[in-house]
Amino acid sequence: MGVFSESVEVVCNQAGQPMRLRWNGQDYEVQGEPLRWYERRQWWAEERRAPLGSGAGLVDHEIWRVQVGLQGNDGRGVSRSGLTLDLVRHVGSGRWRLLRIHDALRSNSSEPRTA
């Protein structure tokens, strides 16, 4: 698993769930249902003080775990091999960052992986 803090472009549906993302010059499609939870952050290490009533977004990070497949450029759709990523959305700005990669990065080879 790798830990990152890299900006990504995310397209969400009307309910706010990630559907597609662009990372590292590649387009990915979310496969399956994404999971969402909140994690506490050490806001005191990043902020001088917490304004009254600013708990959401200051105290907690919104995290989404998504499984993505590389979007094919040949019209065949999404590739079967994919990655499991944790994305974080900044509540105030709406910006997204890649936080974790759970699967090993694989080459763009079309050969199946063996255990």
Biopython code that builds the backbone (N, CA, C, O; Angstrom):
import numpy as np
from Bio.PDB.StructureBuilder import StructureBuilder

atoms = [
    (1, "MET", "N", (0.860, -1.178, 0.000)),
    (1, "MET", "CA", (0.000, 0.000, 0.000)),
    (1, "MET", "C", (0.897, 1.229, 0.000)),
    (1, "MET", "O", (1.868, 1.294, 0.754)),
    (2, "GLY", "N", (0.574, 2.197, -0.841)),
    (2, "GLY", "CA", (1.298, 3.452, -0.872)),
    (2, "GLY", "C", (0.452, 4.569, -0.308)),
    (2, "GLY", "O", (-0.766, 4.578, -0.489)),
    (3, "VAL", "N", (1.079, 5.512, 0.373)),
    (3, "VAL", "CA", (0.376, 6.674, 0.912)),
    (3, "VAL", "C", (0.819, 7.891, 0.123)),
    (3, "VAL", "O", (2.016, 8.126, -0.047)),
    (4, "PHE", "N", (-0.143, 8.664, -0.359)),
    (4, "PHE", "CA", (0.121, 9.800, -1.215)),
    (4, "PHE", "C", (-0.614, 11.025, -0.700)),
    (4, "PHE", "O", (-1.404, 10.945, 0.241)),
    (5, "SER", "N", (-0.352, 12.117, -1.307)),
    (5, "SER", "CA", (-1.166, 13.316, -1.156)),
    (5, "SER", "C", (-1.059, 14.047, -2.480)),
    (5, "SER", "O", (-0.396, 15.077, -2.596)),
    (6, "GLU", "N", (-1.731, 13.486, -3.473)),
    (6, "GLU", "CA", (-1.628, 13.967, -4.842)),
    (6, "GLU", "C", (-2.997, 14.386, -5.342)),
    (6, "GLU", "O", (-3.982, 13.681, -5.120)),
    (7, "SER", "N", (-3.071, 15.516, -6.009)),
    (7, "SER", "CA", (-4.330, 16.018, -6.519)),
    (7, "SER", "C", (-4.848, 15.137, -7.656)),
    (7, "SER", "O", (-4.078, 14.699, -8.511)),
    (8, "VAL", "N", (-6.163, 14.882, -7.659)),
    (8, "VAL", "CA", (-6.818, 14.140, -8.733)),
    (8, "VAL", "C", (-8.090, 14.877, -9.117)),
    (8, "VAL", "O", (-8.676, 15.602, -8.313)),
    (9, "GLU", "N", (-8.506, 14.678, -10.363)),
    (9, "GLU", "CA", (-9.772, 15.235, -10.839)),
    (9, "GLU", "C", (-10.826, 14.143, -10.715)),
    (9, "GLU", "O", (-10.634, 13.035, -11.216)),
    (10, "VAL", "N", (-11.935, 14.449, -10.052)),
    (10, "VAL", "CA", (-12.983, 13.461, -9.812)),
    (10, "VAL", "C", (-14.308, 14.004, -10.332)),
    (10, "VAL", "O", (-14.650, 15.164, -10.102)),
    (11, "VAL", "N", (-15.050, 13.152, -11.037)),
    (11, "VAL", "CA", (-16.399, 13.469, -11.494)),
    (11, "VAL", "C", (-17.352, 12.641, -10.652)),
    (11, "VAL", "O", (-17.208, 11.423, -10.548)),
    (12, "CYS", "N", (-18.342, 13.322, -10.043)),
    (12, "CYS", "CA", (-19.294, 12.656, -9.149)),
    (12, "CYS", "C", (-20.682, 12.626, -9.770)),
    (12, "CYS", "O", (-20.998, 13.421, -10.656)),
    (13, "ASN", "N", (-21.506, 11.699, -9.294)),
    (13, "ASN", "CA", (-22.906, 11.692, -9.693)),
    (13, "ASN", "C", (-23.667, 12.725, -8.866)),
    (13, "ASN", "O", (-23.064, 13.441, -8.066)),
    (14, "GLN", "N", (-24.974, 12.811, -9.048)),
    (14, "GLN", "CA", (-25.769, 13.823, -8.343)),
    (14, "GLN", "C", (-25.773, 13.617, -6.833)),
    (14, "GLN", "O", (-25.968, 14.570, -6.078)),
    (15, "ALA", "N", (-25.561, 12.387, -6.388)),
    (15, "ALA", "CA", (-25.526, 12.096, -4.948)),
    (15, "ALA", "C", (-24.165, 12.395, -4.338)),
    (15, "ALA", "O", (-23.990, 12.252, -3.128)),
    (16, "GLY", "N", (-23.193, 12.809, -5.160)),
    (16, "GLY", "CA", (-21.873, 13.152, -4.652)),
    (16, "GLY", "C", (-20.889, 11.999, -4.619)),
    (16, "GLY", "O", (-19.788, 12.144, -4.087)),
    (17, "GLN", "N", (-21.268, 10.840, -5.184)),
    (17, "GLN", "CA", (-20.366, 9.689, -5.216)),
    (17, "GLN", "C", (-19.427, 9.778, -6.414)),
    (17, "GLN", "O", (-19.854, 10.141, -7.510)),
    (18, "PRO", "N", (-18.154, 9.449, -6.212)),
    (18, "PRO", "CA", (-17.212, 9.444, -7.333)),
    (18, "PRO", "C", (-17.622, 8.423, -8.399)),
    (18, "PRO", "O", (-17.983, 7.289, -8.085)),
    (19, "MET", "N", (-17.559, 8.846, -9.661)),
    (19, "MET", "CA", (-17.902, 7.968, -10.785)),
    (19, "MET", "C", (-16.705, 7.751, -11.723)),
    (19, "MET", "O", (-16.503, 6.656, -12.247)),
    (20, "ARG", "N", (-15.925, 8.805, -11.921)),
    (20, "ARG", "CA", (-14.751, 8.759, -12.799)),
    (20, "ARG", "C", (-13.679, 9.635, -12.192)),
    (20, "ARG", "O", (-13.961, 10.566, -11.438)),
    (21, "LEU", "N", (-12.434, 9.316, -12.537)),
    (21, "LEU", "CA", (-11.352, 10.185, -12.089)),
    (21, "LEU", "C", (-10.226, 10.193, -13.107)),
    (21, "LEU", "O", (-10.055, 9.259, -13.890)),
    (22, "ARG", "N", (-9.474, 11.264, -13.070)),
    (22, "ARG", "CA", (-8.294, 11.417, -13.917)),
    (22, "ARG", "C", (-7.112, 11.585, -12.983)),
    (22, "ARG", "O", (-7.057, 12.496, -12.157)),
    (23, "TRP", "N", (-6.160, 10.660, -13.150)),
    (23, "TRP", "CA", (-4.969, 10.656, -12.308)),
    (23, "TRP", "C", (-3.775, 10.258, -13.152)),
    (23, "TRP", "O", (-3.828, 9.291, -13.912)),
    (24, "ASN", "N", (-2.713, 11.005, -13.010)),
    (24, "ASN", "CA", (-1.455, 10.685, -13.676)),
    (24, "ASN", "C", (-1.613, 10.561, -15.192)),
    (24, "ASN", "O", (-0.969, 9.726, -15.827)),
    (25, "GLY", "N", (-2.482, 11.405, -15.766)),
    (25, "GLY", "CA", (-2.693, 11.410, -17.209)),
    (25, "GLY", "C", (-3.572, 10.293, -17.735)),
    (25, "GLY", "O", (-3.699, 10.138, -18.949)),
    (26, "GLN", "N", (-4.184, 9.507, -16.855)),
    (26, "GLN", "CA", (-5.044, 8.389, -17.248)),
    (26, "GLN", "C", (-6.464, 8.619, -16.732)),
    (26, "GLN", "O", (-6.669, 9.225, -15.681)),
    (27, "ASP", "N", (-7.439, 8.120, -17.495)),
    (27, "ASP", "CA", (-8.840, 8.193, -17.095)),
    (27, "ASP", "C", (-9.270, 6.849, -16.533)),
    (27, "ASP", "O", (-9.036, 5.804, -17.141)),
    (28, "TYR", "N", (-9.912, 6.887, -15.347)),
    (28, "TYR", "CA", (-10.366, 5.685, -14.670)),
    (28, "TYR", "C", (-11.868, 5.771, -14.436)),
    (28, "TYR", "O", (-12.408, 6.855, -14.217)),
    (29, "GLU", "N", (-12.532, 4.638, -14.483)),
    (29, "GLU", "CA", (-13.959, 4.520, -14.213)),
    (29, "GLU", "C", (-14.124, 3.765, -12.899)),
    (29, "GLU", "O", (-13.478, 2.740, -12.684)),
    (30, "VAL", "N", (-14.996, 4.274, -12.012)),
    (30, "VAL", "CA", (-15.260, 3.598, -10.746)),
    (30, "VAL", "C", (-16.080, 2.348, -11.032)),
    (30, "VAL", "O", (-17.092, 2.402, -11.730)),
    (31, "GLN", "N", (-15.632, 1.225, -10.486)),
    (31, "GLN", "CA", (-16.310, -0.053, -10.648)),
    (31, "GLN", "C", (-16.944, -0.429, -9.315)),
    (31, "GLN", "O", (-16.277, -0.404, -8.280)),
    (32, "GLY", "N", (-18.204, -0.770, -9.333)),
    (32, "GLY", "CA", (-18.881, -1.150, -8.094)),
    (32, "GLY", "C", (-19.277, 0.060, -7.271)),
    (32, "GLY", "O", (-19.165, 1.204, -7.711)),
    (33, "GLU", "N", (-19.739, -0.223, -6.075)),
    (33, "GLU", "CA", (-20.218, 0.825, -5.162)),
    (33, "GLU", "C", (-19.066, 1.343, -4.305)),
    (33, "GLU", "O", (-18.420, 0.561, -3.607)),
    (34, "PRO", "N", (-18.799, 2.652, -4.346)),
    (34, "PRO", "CA", (-17.734, 3.190, -3.488)),
    (34, "PRO", "C", (-18.162, 3.208, -2.017)),
    (34, "PRO", "O", (-19.352, 3.269, -1.708)),
    (35, "LEU", "N", (-17.184, 3.154, -1.125)),
    (35, "LEU", "CA", (-17.436, 3.217, 0.315)),
    (35, "LEU", "C", (-17.001, 4.579, 0.837)),
    (35, "LEU", "O", (-16.002, 5.132, 0.378)),
    (36, "ARG", "N", (-17.746, 5.122, 1.794)),
    (36, "ARG", "CA", (-17.401, 6.423, 2.372)),
    (36, "ARG", "C", (-17.347, 6.333, 3.887)),
    (36, "ARG", "O", (-18.163, 5.657, 4.513)),
    (37, "TRP", "N", (-16.380, 7.020, 4.463)),
    (37, "TRP", "CA", (-16.289, 7.171, 5.911)),
    (37, "TRP", "C", (-15.528, 8.454, 6.207)),
    (37, "TRP", "O", (-15.053, 9.135, 5.299)),
    (38, "TYR", "N", (-15.419, 8.770, 7.488)),
    (38, "TYR", "CA", (-14.717, 9.979, 7.923)),
    (38, "TYR", "C", (-13.580, 9.591, 8.854)),
    (38, "TYR", "O", (-13.723, 8.687, 9.677)),
    (39, "GLU", "N", (-12.464, 10.270, 8.723)),
    (39, "GLU", "CA", (-11.316, 10.048, 9.598)),
    (39, "GLU", "C", (-10.953, 11.361, 10.265)),
    (39, "GLU", "O", (-11.057, 12.429, 9.662)),
    (40, "ARG", "N", (-10.525, 11.267, 11.519)),
    (40, "ARG", "CA", (-10.057, 12.450, 12.245)),
    (40, "ARG", "C", (-8.706, 12.882, 11.695)),
    (40, "ARG", "O", (-7.881, 12.044, 11.328)),
    (41, "ARG", "N", (-8.490, 14.140, 11.642)),
    (41, "ARG", "CA", (-7.179, 14.653, 11.231)),
    (41, "ARG", "C", (-6.602, 15.496, 12.350)),
    (41, "ARG", "O", (-7.336, 15.960, 13.223)),
    (42, "GLN", "N", (-5.309, 15.694, 12.332)),
    (42, "GLN", "CA", (-4.646, 16.491, 13.360)),
    (42, "GLN", "C", (-4.691, 17.968, 12.946)),
    (42, "GLN", "O", (-3.684, 18.542, 12.533)),
    (43, "TRP", "N", (-5.873, 18.562, 13.066)),
    (43, "TRP", "CA", (-6.081, 19.921, 12.587)),
    (43, "TRP", "C", (-5.176, 20.918, 13.300)),
    (43, "TRP", "O", (-4.777, 21.929, 12.721)),
    (44, "TRP", "N", (-4.851, 20.628, 14.565)),
    (44, "TRP", "CA", (-4.020, 21.557, 15.333)),
    (44, "TRP", "C", (-2.601, 21.663, 14.768)),
    (44, "TRP", "O", (-1.902, 22.642, 15.030)),
    (45, "ALA", "N", (-2.172, 20.653, 13.989)),
    (45, "ALA", "CA", (-0.845, 20.694, 13.363)),
    (45, "ALA", "C", (-0.877, 21.510, 12.072)),
    (45, "ALA", "O", (0.168, 21.946, 11.589)),
    (46, "GLU", "N", (-2.081, 21.720, 11.504)),
    (46, "GLU", "CA", (-2.215, 22.423, 10.226)),
    (46, "GLU", "C", (-2.844, 23.810, 10.363)),
    (46, "GLU", "O", (-2.616, 24.681, 9.523)),
    (47, "GLU", "N", (-3.623, 24.014, 11.405)),
    (47, "GLU", "CA", (-4.355, 25.273, 11.596)),
    (47, "GLU", "C", (-3.897, 25.926, 12.898)),
    (47, "GLU", "O", (-3.529, 25.241, 13.853)),
    (48, "ARG", "N", (-3.924, 27.245, 12.924)),
    (48, "ARG", "CA", (-3.554, 27.951, 14.154)),
    (48, "ARG", "C", (-4.660, 27.874, 15.188)),
    (48, "ARG", "O", (-4.391, 27.739, 16.381)),
    (49, "ARG", "N", (-5.909, 27.960, 14.735)),
    (49, "ARG", "CA", (-7.039, 27.850, 15.649)),
    (49, "ARG", "C", (-8.261, 27.376, 14.878)),
    (49, "ARG", "O", (-8.317, 27.479, 13.652)),
    (50, "ALA", "N", (-9.219, 26.867, 15.599)),
    (50, "ALA", "CA", (-10.445, 26.360, 14.994)),
    (50, "ALA", "C", (-11.559, 27.380, 15.196)),
    (50, "ALA", "O", (-11.979, 27.618, 16.329)),
    (51, "PRO", "N", (-12.037, 27.978, 14.124)),
    (51, "PRO", "CA", (-13.164, 28.909, 14.258)),
    (51, "PRO", "C", (-14.398, 28.194, 14.805)),
    (51, "PRO", "O", (-14.636, 27.027, 14.496)),
    (52, "LEU", "N", (-15.168, 28.895, 15.608)),
    (52, "LEU", "CA", (-16.370, 28.350, 16.213)),
    (52, "LEU", "C", (-17.312, 27.820, 15.135)),
    (52, "LEU", "O", (-17.595, 28.510, 14.156)),
    (53, "GLY", "N", (-17.793, 26.596, 15.318)),
    (53, "GLY", "CA", (-18.761, 26.010, 14.394)),
    (53, "GLY", "C", (-18.159, 25.427, 13.131)),
    (53, "GLY", "O", (-18.891, 25.145, 12.182)),
    (54, "SER", "N", (-16.851, 25.238, 13.087)),
    (54, "SER", "CA", (-16.217, 24.747, 11.858)),
    (54, "SER", "C", (-15.783, 23.294, 11.960)),
    (54, "SER", "O", (-14.790, 22.905, 11.346)),
    (55, "GLY", "N", (-16.507, 22.488, 12.721)),
    (55, "GLY", "CA", (-16.115, 21.097, 12.945)),
    (55, "GLY", "C", (-16.044, 20.257, 11.687)),
    (55, "GLY", "O", (-15.019, 19.628, 11.423)),
    (56, "ALA", "N", (-17.118, 20.236, 10.903)),
    (56, "ALA", "CA", (-17.113, 19.415, 9.683)),
    (56, "ALA", "C", (-16.076, 19.948, 8.712)),
    (56, "ALA", "O", (-16.078, 21.132, 8.375)),
    (57, "GLY", "N", (-15.205, 19.086, 8.274)),
    (57, "GLY", "CA", (-14.149, 19.494, 7.354)),
    (57, "GLY", "C", (-12.874, 19.888, 8.058)),
    (57, "GLY", "O", (-11.782, 19.669, 7.532)),
    (58, "LEU", "N", (-12.991, 20.463, 9.232)),
    (58, "LEU", "CA", (-11.799, 20.816, 9.998)),
    (58, "LEU", "C", (-11.339, 19.621, 10.822)),
    (58, "LEU", "O", (-10.149, 19.305, 10.859)),
    (59, "VAL", "N", (-12.270, 18.971, 11.472)),
    (59, "VAL", "CA", (-11.932, 17.849, 12.339)),
    (59, "VAL", "C", (-11.856, 16.543, 11.546)),
    (59, "VAL", "O", (-10.960, 15.732, 11.780)),
    (60, "ASP", "N", (-12.769, 16.337, 10.627)),
    (60, "ASP", "CA", (-12.860, 15.072, 9.906)),
    (60, "ASP", "C", (-12.552, 15.233, 8.425)),
    (60, "ASP", "O", (-12.864, 16.259, 7.820)),
    (61, "HIS", "N", (-11.937, 14.207, 7.851)),
    (61, "HIS", "CA", (-11.743, 14.099, 6.407)),
    (61, "HIS", "C", (-12.812, 13.161, 5.863)),
    (61, "HIS", "O", (-13.112, 12.137, 6.476)),
    (62, "GLU", "N", (-13.381, 13.503, 4.725)),
    (62, "GLU", "CA", (-14.294, 12.599, 4.028)),
    (62, "GLU", "C", (-13.445, 11.704, 3.120)),
    (62, "GLU", "O", (-12.779, 12.190, 2.206)),
    (63, "ILE", "N", (-13.476, 10.404, 3.379)),
    (63, "ILE", "CA", (-12.665, 9.451, 2.631)),
    (63, "ILE", "C", (-13.583, 8.565, 1.795)),
    (63, "ILE", "O", (-14.624, 8.116, 2.275)),
    (64, "TRP", "N", (-13.199, 8.315, 0.553)),
    (64, "TRP", "CA", (-13.924, 7.401, -0.324)),
    (64, "TRP", "C", (-12.969, 6.309, -0.776)),
    (64, "TRP", "O", (-11.889, 6.604, -1.289)),
    (65, "ARG", "N", (-13.348, 5.067, -0.593)),
    (65, "ARG", "CA", (-12.582, 3.943, -1.148)),
    (65, "ARG", "C", (-13.293, 3.506, -2.420)),
    (65, "ARG", "O", (-14.471, 3.147, -2.403)),
    (66, "VAL", "N", (-12.555, 3.545, -3.520)),
    (66, "VAL", "CA", (-13.115, 3.196, -4.824)),
    (66, "VAL", "C", (-12.244, 2.140, -5.496)),
    (66, "VAL", "O", (-11.027, 2.105, -5.315)),
    (67, "GLN", "N", (-12.883, 1.299, -6.260)),
    (67, "GLN", "CA", (-12.167, 0.389, -7.136)),
    (67, "GLN", "C", (-12.338, 0.938, -8.535)),
    (67, "GLN", "O", (-13.453, 1.195, -8.988)),
    (68, "VAL", "N", (-11.220, 1.115, -9.210)),
    (68, "VAL", "CA", (-11.261, 1.745, -10.526)),
    (68, "VAL", "C", (-10.575, 0.860, -11.556)),
    (68, "VAL", "O", (-9.668, 0.089, -11.244)),
    (69, "GLY", "N", (-11.036, 0.997, -12.786)),
    (69, "GLY", "CA", (-10.409, 0.356, -13.920)),
    (69, "GLY", "C", (-10.023, 1.419, -14.919)),
    (69, "GLY", "O", (-10.685, 2.450, -15.035)),
    (70, "LEU", "N", (-8.964, 1.168, -15.629)),
    (70, "LEU", "CA", (-8.485, 2.095, -16.642)),
    (70, "LEU", "C", (-9.493, 2.173, -17.772)),
    (70, "LEU", "O", (-9.895, 1.148, -18.323)),
    (71, "GLN", "N", (-9.902, 3.377, -18.117)),
    (71, "GLN", "CA", (-10.869, 3.568, -19.194)),
    (71, "GLN", "C", (-10.176, 3.310, -20.519)),
    (71, "GLN", "O", (-9.159, 3.932, -20.826)),
    (72, "GLY", "N", (-10.723, 2.393, -21.306)),
    (72, "GLY", "CA", (-10.126, 2.042, -22.592)),
    (72, "GLY", "C", (-10.361, 3.120, -23.635)),
    (72, "GLY", "O", (-11.437, 3.715, -23.692)),
    (73, "ASN", "N", (-9.354, 3.369, -24.458)),
    (73, "ASN", "CA", (-9.476, 4.348, -25.539)),
    (73, "ASN", "C", (-9.971, 3.711, -26.825)),
    (73, "ASN", "O", (-10.182, 4.404, -27.820)),
    (74, "ASP", "N", (-10.161, 2.386, -26.816)),
    (74, "ASP", "CA", (-10.556, 1.690, -28.035)),
    (74, "ASP", "C", (-12.055, 1.435, -28.100)),
    (74, "ASP", "O", (-12.515, 0.700, -28.973)),
    (75, "GLY", "N", (-12.826, 2.032, -27.190)),
    (75, "GLY", "CA", (-14.274, 1.873, -27.213)),
    (75, "GLY", "C", (-14.768, 0.609, -26.531)),
    (75, "GLY", "O", (-15.976, 0.372, -26.486)),
    (76, "ARG", "N", (-13.863, -0.213, -25.996)),
    (76, "ARG", "CA", (-14.288, -1.445, -25.345)),
    (76, "ARG", "C", (-14.691, -1.217, -23.898)),
    (76, "ARG", "O", (-15.155, -2.151, -23.244)),
    (77, "GLY", "N", (-14.532, -0.030, -23.387)),
    (77, "GLY", "CA", (-14.959, 0.261, -22.026)),
    (77, "GLY", "C", (-13.841, 0.123, -21.018)),
    (77, "GLY", "O", (-12.675, 0.373, -21.322)),
    (78, "VAL", "N", (-14.211, -0.279, -19.814)),
    (78, "VAL", "CA", (-13.298, -0.307, -18.682)),
    (78, "VAL", "C", (-12.531, -1.626, -18.665)),
    (78, "VAL", "O", (-13.098, -2.689, -18.917)),
    (79, "SER", "N", (-11.248, -1.544, -18.368)),
    (79, "SER", "CA", (-10.435, -2.745, -18.266)),
    (79, "SER", "C", (-10.801, -3.518, -17.011)),
    (79, "SER", "O", (-11.313, -2.940, -16.053)),
    (80, "ARG", "N", (-10.543, -4.816, -17.007)),
    (80, "ARG", "CA", (-10.866, -5.652, -15.860)),
    (80, "ARG", "C", (-9.870, -5.467, -14.731)),
    (80, "ARG", "O", (-10.242, -5.500, -13.558)),
    (81, "SER", "N", (-8.605, -5.273, -15.080)),
    (81, "SER", "CA", (-7.615, -5.081, -14.016)),
    (81, "SER", "C", (-7.781, -3.679, -13.454)),
    (81, "SER", "O", (-7.938, -2.718, -14.207)),
    (82, "GLY", "N", (-7.747, -3.561, -12.149)),
    (82, "GLY", "CA", (-7.983, -2.256, -11.556)),
    (82, "GLY", "C", (-7.178, -2.034, -10.304)),
    (82, "GLY", "O", (-6.336, -2.843, -9.914)),
    (83, "LEU", "N", (-7.464, -0.921, -9.694)),
    (83, "LEU", "CA", (-6.801, -0.505, -8.469)),
    (83, "LEU", "C", (-7.857, -0.175, -7.426)),
    (83, "LEU", "O", (-8.982, 0.195, -7.759)),
    (84, "THR", "N", (-7.482, -0.313, -6.171)),
    (84, "THR", "CA", (-8.319, 0.146, -5.064)),
    (84, "THR", "C", (-7.638, 1.381, -4.493)),
    (84, "THR", "O", (-6.491, 1.322, -4.050)),
    (85, "LEU", "N", (-8.353, 2.492, -4.507)),
    (85, "LEU", "CA", (-7.800, 3.783, -4.103)),
    (85, "LEU", "C", (-8.619, 4.371, -2.969)),
    (85, "LEU", "O", (-9.830, 4.164, -2.898)),
    (86, "ASP", "N", (-7.963, 5.101, -2.088)),
    (86, "ASP", "CA", (-8.653, 5.943, -1.112)),
    (86, "ASP", "C", (-8.480, 7.379, -1.559)),
    (86, "ASP", "O", (-7.361, 7.850, -1.765)),
    (87, "LEU", "N", (-9.604, 8.069, -1.708)),
    (87, "LEU", "CA", (-9.627, 9.470, -2.103)),
    (87, "LEU", "C", (-10.154, 10.291, -0.944)),
    (87, "LEU", "O", (-11.001, 9.822, -0.185)),
    (88, "VAL", "N", (-9.664, 11.507, -0.799)),
    (88, "VAL", "CA", (-10.160, 12.403, 0.237)),
    (88, "VAL", "C", (-10.666, 13.671, -0.445)),
    (88, "VAL", "O", (-10.015, 14.218, -1.335)),
    (89, "ARG", "N", (-11.851, 14.130, -0.006)),
    (89, "ARG", "CA", (-12.434, 15.358, -0.547)),
    (89, "ARG", "C", (-12.390, 16.425, 0.536)),
    (89, "ARG", "O", (-12.853, 16.209, 1.656)),
    (90, "HIS", "N", (-11.827, 17.580, 0.187)),
    (90, "HIS", "CA", (-11.808, 18.718, 1.101)),
    (90, "HIS", "C", (-13.202, 19.332, 1.105)),
    (90, "HIS", "O", (-13.698, 19.778, 0.070)),
    (91, "VAL", "N", (-13.822, 19.349, 2.271)),
    (91, "VAL", "CA", (-15.212, 19.787, 2.381)),
    (91, "VAL", "C", (-15.390, 21.229, 1.927)),
    (91, "VAL", "O", (-16.350, 21.529, 1.218)),
    (92, "GLY", "N", (-14.495, 22.125, 2.313)),
    (92, "GLY", "CA", (-14.650, 23.544, 1.981)),
    (92, "GLY", "C", (-14.463, 23.861, 0.512)),
    (92, "GLY", "O", (-15.247, 24.612, -0.067)),
    (93, "SER", "N", (-13.436, 23.299, -0.094)),
    (93, "SER", "CA", (-13.108, 23.644, -1.484)),
    (93, "SER", "C", (-13.656, 22.656, -2.502)),
    (93, "SER", "O", (-13.785, 22.992, -3.679)),
    (94, "GLY", "N", (-13.982, 21.438, -2.065)),
    (94, "GLY", "CA", (-14.438, 20.418, -3.000)),
    (94, "GLY", "C", (-13.302, 19.745, -3.767)),
    (94, "GLY", "O", (-13.556, 18.913, -4.638)),
    (95, "ARG", "N", (-12.058, 20.093, -3.455)),
    (95, "ARG", "CA", (-10.909, 19.482, -4.137)),
    (95, "ARG", "C", (-10.696, 18.062, -3.646)),
    (95, "ARG", "O", (-11.020, 17.724, -2.507)),
    (96, "TRP", "N", (-10.143, 17.233, -4.529)),
    (96, "TRP", "CA", (-9.889, 15.828, -4.240)),
    (96, "TRP", "C", (-8.397, 15.546, -4.243)),
    (96, "TRP", "O", (-7.640, 16.158, -4.997)),
    (97, "ARG", "N", (-7.975, 14.601, -3.382)),
    (97, "ARG", "CA", (-6.588, 14.127, -3.357)),
    (97, "ARG", "C", (-6.587, 12.605, -3.292)),
    (97, "ARG", "O", (-7.469, 11.986, -2.696)),
    (98, "LEU", "N", (-5.587, 12.029, -3.914)),
    (98, "LEU", "CA", (-5.342, 10.600, -3.780)),
    (98, "LEU", "C", (-4.588, 10.401, -2.481)),
    (98, "LEU", "O", (-3.535, 11.004, -2.270)),
    (99, "LEU", "N", (-5.118, 9.564, -1.617)),
    (99, "LEU", "CA", (-4.533, 9.366, -0.297)),
    (99, "LEU", "C", (-3.759, 8.057, -0.201)),
    (99, "LEU", "O", (-2.644, 8.032, 0.320)),
    (100, "ARG", "N", (-4.348, 6.962, -0.706)),
    (100, "ARG", "CA", (-3.720, 5.643, -0.615)),
    (100, "ARG", "C", (-3.998, 4.831, -1.873)),
    (100, "ARG", "O", (-5.048, 4.965, -2.501)),
    (101, "ILE", "N", (-3.035, 3.989, -2.225)),
    (101, "ILE", "CA", (-3.211, 2.982, -3.268)),
    (101, "ILE", "C", (-3.052, 1.632, -2.581)),
    (101, "ILE", "O", (-2.014, 1.354, -1.981)),
    (102, "HIS", "N", (-4.074, 0.801, -2.669)),
    (102, "HIS", "CA", (-4.051, -0.478, -1.967)),
    (102, "HIS", "C", (-3.507, -1.622, -2.805)),
    (102, "HIS", "O", (-3.010, -2.600, -2.247)),
    (103, "ASP", "N", (-3.583, -1.532, -4.104)),
    (103, "ASP", "CA", (-3.078, -2.591, -4.969)),
    (103, "ASP", "C", (-1.753, -2.171, -5.564)),
    (103, "ASP", "O", (-1.516, -0.983, -5.783)),
    (104, "ALA", "N", (-0.901, -3.117, -5.824)),
    (104, "ALA", "CA", (0.384, -2.811, -6.452)),
    (104, "ALA", "C", (0.132, -2.243, -7.840)),
    (104, "ALA", "O", (-0.727, -2.732, -8.574)),
    (105, "LEU", "N", (0.878, -1.218, -8.192)),
    (105, "LEU", "CA", (0.769, -0.672, -9.536)),
    (105, "LEU", "C", (1.274, -1.712, -10.512)),
    (105, "LEU", "O", (2.338, -2.301, -10.319)),
    (106, "ARG", "N", (0.505, -1.930, -11.555)),
    (106, "ARG", "CA", (0.875, -2.927, -12.543)),
    (106, "ARG", "C", (1.210, -2.247, -13.855)),
    (106, "ARG", "O", (0.794, -1.118, -14.118)),
    (107, "SER", "N", (1.953, -2.942, -14.652)),
    (107, "SER", "CA", (2.274, -2.420, -15.986)),
    (107, "SER", "C", (1.001, -2.432, -16.812)),
    (107, "SER", "O", (-0.001, -3.019, -16.403)),
    (108, "ASN", "N", (1.030, -1.807, -17.941)),
    (108, "ASN", "CA", (-0.137, -1.735, -18.820)),
    (108, "ASN", "C", (-0.289, -3.004, -19.658)),
    (108, "ASN", "O", (-1.011, -2.996, -20.655)),
    (109, "SER", "N", (0.369, -4.078, -19.280)),
    (109, "SER", "CA", (0.295, -5.330, -20.021)),
    (109, "SER", "C", (-1.117, -5.903, -19.919)),
    (109, "SER", "O", (-1.796, -5.718, -18.909)),
    (110, "SER", "N", (-1.546, -6.586, -20.951)),
    (110, "SER", "CA", (-2.893, -7.183, -20.958)),
    (110, "SER", "C", (-2.869, -8.612, -20.447)),
    (110, "SER", "O", (-3.909, -9.271, -20.412)),
    (111, "GLU", "N", (-1.691, -9.109, -20.045)),
    (111, "GLU", "CA", (-1.598, -10.469, -19.539)),
    (111, "GLU", "C", (-2.163, -10.541, -18.132)),
    (111, "GLU", "O", (-1.946, -9.634, -17.330)),
    (112, "PRO", "N", (-2.898, -11.626, -17.819)),
    (112, "PRO", "CA", (-3.429, -11.749, -16.459)),
    (112, "PRO", "C", (-2.338, -11.951, -15.444)),
    (112, "PRO", "O", (-1.288, -12.521, -15.741)),
    (113, "ARG", "N", (-2.595, -11.473, -14.229)),
    (113, "ARG", "CA", (-1.652, -11.648, -13.116)),
    (113, "ARG", "C", (-1.760, -13.056, -12.588)),
    (113, "ARG", "O", (-2.847, -13.633, -12.552)),
    (114, "THR", "N", (-0.633, -13.614, -12.178)),
    (114, "THR", "CA", (-0.644, -14.921, -11.537)),
    (114, "THR", "C", (-0.176, -14.775, -10.101)),
    (114, "THR", "O", (0.620, -13.895, -9.776)),
    (115, "ALA", "N", (-0.685, -15.655, -9.245)),
    (115, "ALA", "CA", (-0.328, -15.569, -7.832)),
    (115, "ALA", "C", (0.954, -16.305, -7.537)),
    (115, "ALA", "O", (1.400, -16.333, -6.390)),
]
sb = StructureBuilder()
sb.init_structure("model")
sb.init_model(0)
sb.init_chain("A")
sb.init_seg("    ")
for serial, (resi, resn, name, xyz) in enumerate(atoms, 1):
    if name == "N":
        sb.init_residue(resn, " ", resi, " ")
    sb.init_atom(name, np.array(xyz, "f"), 0.0, 1.0, " ", f" {name:<3s}", serial, name[0])
structure = sb.get_structure()
